[in-house]
Amino acid sequence: MNNLHLMLDSNFTRDFIEVMESMKLFDIHKYLIYNVNNPSELKFVDSNKVIVARYNTKEFHNAIGDIKSYKRIFIHFLSVEMCKFLNKLPALDNIYWIFWGADFYSPPSCFFDFLYDKHTQEYMKKYMFNRGQAVNIPSSILNNFVSKKILLFRDKKLYSIKAKAISKVSYFLHFNKYDYDIVKSFFKTDMKFLPFRYGHVEFNDSDILFPEIMNDLKNKYSLTLYKIIFVGNSGNPTNNHLDLFYLLKNLNIKEKFKIICPLSYGNEKYIDFIIKKGKEFFGDDFIAITQYLDKDIYNNLIACSDIMIMYHNRTQGVGNINIALHAGKKVFKKRKYYLQII
């Protein structure tokens, strides 16, 4: 096989594999999912065309074989594991990093001031260790000065591991060249930019908008008599939910409105906190979506909104933005939001 894909089990890779299957290209591509132990643990990818082997196990290395035998090596999400993997490789000129965003801005503590606004920063400092990452360590330990120093050292070490890995990447694959420029401003690298995106961008109304689904959603969430504001894309603090809540509250909006806030994945403690604060600010007019929804249902929920607000400081939630724009909705973002497509 000419091409090796090192992947996570995710909805993005699921859709990618489905497209590749439809193009009958599996004879020249090897797909290795490394973040689960066996096929029974897959939550998103449903394909008998992939290999499943946990990173750095004997099965993982056997599945790859001779790394020099591949024409291209694609890294779908530059995880810590993939950074360590790249750093062990000999010098190669065929490493393709498919950029997701979260894989670059990690550990978050190293990008703290860039990613988070005032109120989110306050939350992070209080509840998340080392100015940016969640851990399952008692607060009594985290408050210890020595422990914080150790955690800070760990994050700096991870940053160094990432810096070395990025220096070994040959090509940066993403739809947004601004992110490529940001990466180059943080890390020394000679990698070249290549345009790439997951999934399809062009679609017809009949592909994604279904009036019967929209009507069901409006009835389910009692949306008919309200202006609907769709906020963010996940339970990740980079959404800066709390800062946006303060902004919306201080605007004293006269019209009746409801907020739809997708929180189906992310840090559980942060999600619980945002649900609590959302209810404090907006009462029953705050609707938290905490379960994964079928793609058609989710897209039509976006289409039920009147406006979408993305309060990130980095490229994020682009799929949501594409759907909202296609459905004719207004999308608000920050001036410093690095998104080229709008």
Secondary structure, DSSP 4 states (H G I P E B T S, - for coil): --EEEEE-SSHHHHHHHHHHHHTT-TTSEEEEE-SSSSGGG-SS---TT-EE--TTSHHHHHHH--GGG-SEEEEES--HHHHHHHHHSPP-S-EEEE--STTTS-SGGGGHHHH--HHHHHHHHHHSBTTTB-----HHHHTSHHHHHHHHHHHHHHHHHHHHHHHT--EEEES-HHHHHHHHHHS---PEEEE--SS-----HHHH--HHHHHHHHHHTT-TTSEEEEE-SSB-GGG-HHHHHHHHHHTT--S-EEEEEE-SSB-HHHHHHHHHHHHHHHGGGEEEE-S---HHHHHHHHHT-SEEEE--SSS--HHHHHHHHHTT-EEEE-TT---S--
